[in-house]
């Protein structure tokens, strides 16, 4: 029985990023939804990115007009999609 509660949009939060001493990094990936201007986490997972892939992500030229946070989040998102770690979606 489907029950509708209005419009639902899945939100994915990619930060924070933890840089490890061996050059690898950990991405905290949070899935949730916005309700009353609050992000409600439904699921959280941690993804480890190898040192080589972390270096490649950090070496990408920044996108003009973006903040460092947004630019890094976009680079990580593209990496995760390219490696089939998250489903592609529309960035808003």
Residue frames as qw, qx, qy, qz and C-alpha x, y, z in Angstrom:
[[0.000, 0.891, 0.454, 0.000, 0.00, 0.00, 0.00],
 [0.439, 0.315, -0.030, 0.841, 1.71, 3.23, -1.09],
 [0.266, -0.840, -0.380, 0.281, 1.45, 6.11, 1.35],
 [0.431, 0.567, 0.078, 0.697, 2.35, 9.58, 0.14],
 [0.425, -0.692, -0.304, 0.498, 3.71, 12.28, 2.43],
 [0.133, 0.936, -0.055, -0.322, 4.15, 15.07, -0.07],
 [0.628, 0.714, -0.299, 0.084, 7.20, 15.70, -2.21],
 [0.810, -0.480, 0.253, 0.222, 10.30, 13.67, -1.39],
 [0.533, 0.767, -0.332, 0.132, 13.81, 14.45, -2.59],
 [0.900, -0.273, -0.083, 0.328, 16.73, 12.29, -1.52],
 [0.027, 0.949, -0.297, 0.106, 19.63, 14.40, -0.31],
 [0.913, 0.005, -0.160, 0.376, 23.23, 13.18, -0.30],
 [0.195, -0.947, 0.255, -0.031, 25.87, 14.92, 1.82],
 [0.861, 0.350, -0.268, 0.253, 29.47, 14.08, 0.90],
 [0.272, 0.547, -0.481, 0.629, 31.48, 15.95, 3.47],
 [0.187, -0.862, 0.438, 0.172, 33.42, 15.73, 5.76],
 [0.829, 0.422, -0.341, 0.139, 36.48, 14.22, 4.16],
 [0.658, -0.683, 0.303, 0.095, 39.13, 12.73, 6.44],
 [0.567, 0.678, -0.461, 0.079, 42.67, 12.72, 5.06],
 [0.923, -0.369, 0.055, 0.098, 44.79, 9.85, 6.38],
 [0.322, -0.773, 0.459, 0.296, 48.55, 9.88, 6.95],
 [0.599, -0.050, 0.710, 0.368, 49.03, 7.25, 4.20],
 [0.048, 0.191, -0.449, -0.872, 47.46, 9.58, 1.61],
 [0.124, -0.413, -0.854, -0.291, 44.12, 7.79, 1.45],
 [0.251, -0.147, 0.177, -0.940, 40.89, 9.49, 2.49],
 [0.022, 0.380, 0.907, -0.181, 37.57, 8.61, 4.07],
 [0.243, -0.229, -0.281, -0.900, 34.32, 10.09, 2.78],
 [0.197, 0.280, 0.783, -0.520, 31.31, 10.21, 5.05],
 [0.213, -0.176, -0.617, -0.737, 28.31, 9.70, 2.77],
 [0.207, 0.261, 0.690, -0.643, 24.99, 10.61, 4.38],
 [0.153, -0.342, -0.707, -0.600, 21.60, 9.91, 2.80],
 [0.017, -0.429, -0.669, 0.607, 18.58, 11.73, 4.12],
 [0.073, 0.680, 0.561, 0.466, 15.89, 14.28, 3.53],
 [0.066, 0.158, -0.207, 0.963, 15.09, 17.86, 4.43],
 [0.323, -0.662, -0.657, -0.160, 12.20, 18.53, 6.79],
 [0.313, -0.929, -0.192, 0.057, 11.58, 21.92, 8.41],
 [0.265, 0.886, -0.338, 0.177, 14.97, 23.10, 7.08],
 [0.516, -0.575, 0.630, -0.076, 16.75, 20.28, 8.96],
 [0.555, 0.390, -0.703, -0.213, 18.72, 17.48, 7.31],
 [0.808, -0.286, 0.387, -0.341, 17.49, 14.16, 8.68],
 [0.138, 0.471, -0.855, -0.168, 19.99, 11.34, 8.16],
 [0.917, 0.013, -0.008, -0.398, 18.45, 8.03, 7.11],
 [0.970, 0.007, 0.047, 0.240, 21.63, 6.13, 6.30],
 [0.043, -0.906, 0.410, 0.090, 25.33, 6.85, 6.67],
 [0.965, 0.058, 0.083, 0.243, 28.29, 5.02, 5.17],
 [0.244, -0.814, 0.399, 0.344, 32.01, 5.61, 5.08],
 [0.860, 0.493, 0.045, 0.121, 33.88, 5.07, 1.82],
 [0.548, -0.589, 0.350, 0.479, 37.66, 4.72, 1.71],
 [0.614, 0.786, -0.068, -0.010, 39.43, 6.23, -1.30],
 [0.879, -0.028, 0.009, 0.476, 42.93, 5.01, -2.09],
 [0.369, -0.639, 0.113, 0.665, 45.95, 7.32, -1.84],
 [0.302, 0.028, 0.588, 0.750, 46.34, 7.39, -5.63],
 [0.005, 0.656, 0.652, 0.379, 42.68, 8.27, -6.20],
 [0.298, -0.838, -0.294, 0.350, 42.75, 10.88, -3.42],
 [0.361, -0.421, 0.289, 0.780, 45.77, 12.52, -5.05],
 [0.185, 0.300, 0.668, 0.656, 43.96, 12.51, -8.41],
 [0.126, -0.808, -0.572, -0.064, 40.90, 14.16, -6.85],
 [0.344, -0.788, -0.093, 0.501, 43.00, 16.86, -5.21],
 [0.379, -0.245, 0.448, 0.772, 44.89, 17.53, -8.46],
 [0.263, 0.644, 0.643, 0.320, 41.75, 18.36, -10.47],
 [0.136, 0.186, 0.040, 0.972, 41.63, 22.02, -11.50],
 [0.120, 0.424, 0.627, -0.642, 38.97, 23.93, -9.55],
 [0.192, 0.650, 0.648, 0.346, 35.73, 24.96, -11.23],
 [0.125, 0.223, -0.027, 0.966, 35.54, 28.74, -11.70],
 [0.404, -0.398, -0.101, -0.817, 33.08, 30.48, -9.40],
 [0.797, -0.371, -0.459, -0.131, 32.69, 27.59, -6.96],
 [0.453, -0.759, 0.392, -0.255, 33.65, 27.57, -3.31],
 [0.120, 0.458, -0.878, 0.066, 36.32, 25.10, -2.25],
 [0.478, 0.013, 0.770, -0.424, 33.70, 23.05, -0.43],
 [0.738, 0.475, 0.210, -0.430, 31.36, 22.85, -3.44],
 [0.487, 0.649, -0.547, -0.206, 34.22, 22.17, -5.85],
 [0.049, -0.344, 0.922, -0.169, 35.58, 19.33, -3.72],
 [0.590, 0.172, 0.645, -0.455, 32.09, 17.89, -3.17],
 [0.715, 0.570, -0.075, -0.399, 31.47, 17.90, -6.94],
 [0.329, 0.571, -0.750, -0.066, 34.82, 16.20, -7.64],
 [0.257, -0.160, 0.902, -0.309, 34.05, 13.53, -5.02],
 [0.689, 0.344, 0.389, -0.505, 30.52, 13.05, -6.34],
 [0.645, 0.598, -0.357, -0.314, 31.84, 12.53, -9.89],
 [0.110, 0.443, -0.884, 0.100, 34.42, 10.06, -8.57],
 [0.447, 0.015, 0.786, -0.427, 31.74, 8.10, -6.70],
 [0.735, 0.478, 0.150, -0.457, 29.46, 7.99, -9.75],
 [0.491, 0.628, -0.569, -0.202, 32.32, 7.02, -12.10],
 [0.119, 0.313, -0.923, 0.188, 33.22, 4.14, -9.76],
 [0.588, -0.297, -0.634, -0.406, 29.59, 2.98, -9.32],
 [0.270, -0.092, -0.731, 0.621, 29.61, 3.80, -5.60],
 [0.254, 0.455, 0.464, -0.716, 26.50, 6.04, -5.82],
 [0.423, 0.590, 0.651, 0.223, 23.72, 6.36, -8.35],
 [0.195, 0.118, 0.178, 0.957, 23.89, 9.45, -10.56],
 [0.005, 0.745, 0.629, -0.223, 21.31, 12.10, -9.84],
 [0.222, 0.777, 0.199, 0.554, 20.52, 15.70, -10.59],
 [0.450, -0.213, -0.357, 0.790, 22.60, 18.17, -8.62],
 [0.063, -0.836, -0.391, -0.380, 20.58, 21.12, -7.38]]
